[in-house]
Amino acid sequence: MQQQLVNFFNEIEQALIAKKPFVVFNKPNKNGLTLYKQNSLELFELENYHQKGFVFAPFSSSEKQLIFPESECEKLTTTFNFEEINNNKQKEVIEIISSSKNEKEYNNLVSDAVNFINTTSAEKVVVSRKEIVSKSNFEVIATFKKMLNNYKNAFVYCWHHPKVGLWMGASPERFLNIENGEFKTMSLAGTQVYVDTVKVNWKEKEKEEQRYVTDFIIDSVSPIFKEVKIKGPYTVKAGSLLHLRTDILAKVTSNDLIEKLALKLHPTPAVCGLPKQKAKDFIIKNEGYNRTYYTGFLGELNIENSTNFYVNLRCMQIDNSTISIYIGGGITKSSIAKLEWNETVSKAEIMKKVL
Ligand SMILES: C=C(O[C@@H]1C=C(C(=O)O)C=C[C@H]1O)C(=O)O
């Protein structure tokens, strides 16, 4: 490993030992790591979207929107080759300790969601669960390296604040990108297991649940932009899964759009549902656990004139040897409970592969 990279990982190690706030990440299809190490232990709340730094925002307002302000951080970057960080860490057998809902309870949650859709004007609701697994001697850096290697086209991150906890993830989903006068987001929904090819057929249920997301995004951003362009839907691979994706783009003429866009879009029907508030109320009332930062968003705000947020998906929260894995899926009137459960099992597998 090059000396620069050794030093970079030492910096992360030091931050972990000293229990300091930090975030380290690699953007999709890149091989450049960025580390923000906050100088103090203070927990900074995001005050407005003119600030500069790394944002960590929750699903709902039960938690605070946080920022590591650029001015309070030491920032380091490095490039790397994937071979250099391939530490051949062996997959270990992981024991599931509990799930916020077991299979039967999750199937009931899906049935309740289908009933909710059938008896109200709701079109979609995304339900989820939290699975807790145990692993003695959890190694943060080795796991992070494995995540980088396994999920090259994801936003791979490790975020820590002693007052909040340690989160890691490999998100396949862009939330909001403003860069070089262009706005970009995506509608990502519909899931199937990858078997050898990305040339697959999608059932009407998946096409419909993804279309809801695309339509919601277009409706939300159309009043803001002169022209909105779309590309897709097309199939993308995320680890061992496939999703349907549509890219949504527009030219940006004002500098003052980030807050407006974030408020309008978050949480999108990819992770919440439609209509937004009804689905959110259903989730908070029925899921039976608090999502906190899962299905929130995270990323750089106003750094080098660009903002790059991702949805906090395929993520886990680590508390010593206890690892909480967060997984969910979109429910429509055509959902079949057993298949929805299987989808969460496949999504959990992706995270367990790096443990
Ligand atoms: C909610 C999650 O994923 C979201 C739901 C998807 C689906 O329902 O098919 C697909 C991608 C994500 O937008 C998750 O992975 O936990």
PDBQT file of the ligand as one rigid body, heavy atoms in Angstrom, charges set to zero:
ROOT
HETATM    1  C1  LIG A 401     -35.921   0.957   1.178  1.00  0.00    +0.000 C 
HETATM    2  C2  LIG A 401     -34.903   0.410   0.556  1.00  0.00    +0.000 C 
HETATM    3  O1  LIG A 401     -34.685   0.518  -0.801  1.00  0.00    +0.000 OA
HETATM    4  C3  LIG A 401     -35.518   1.283  -1.640  1.00  0.00    +0.000 C 
HETATM    5  C4  LIG A 401     -36.657   0.464  -2.101  1.00  0.00    +0.000 C 
HETATM    6  C5  LIG A 401     -36.571  -0.288  -3.256  1.00  0.00    +0.000 C 
HETATM    7  C6  LIG A 401     -37.711  -1.224  -3.635  1.00  0.00    +0.000 C 
HETATM    8  O2  LIG A 401     -38.742  -1.215  -2.960  1.00  0.00    +0.000 OA
HETATM    9  O3  LIG A 401     -37.586  -1.972  -4.605  1.00  0.00    +0.000 OA
HETATM   10  C7  LIG A 401     -35.455  -0.191  -4.094  1.00  0.00    +0.000 C 
HETATM   11  C8  LIG A 401     -34.500   0.723  -3.855  1.00  0.00    +0.000 C 
HETATM   12  C9  LIG A 401     -34.649   1.743  -2.811  1.00  0.00    +0.000 C 
HETATM   13  O4  LIG A 401     -35.214   2.901  -3.333  1.00  0.00    +0.000 OA
HETATM   14  C10 LIG A 401     -33.851  -0.381   1.248  1.00  0.00    +0.000 C 
HETATM   15  O5  LIG A 401     -32.954  -0.879   0.568  1.00  0.00    +0.000 OA
HETATM   16  O6  LIG A 401     -33.889  -0.487   2.480  1.00  0.00    +0.000 OA
ENDROOT
TORSDOF 0
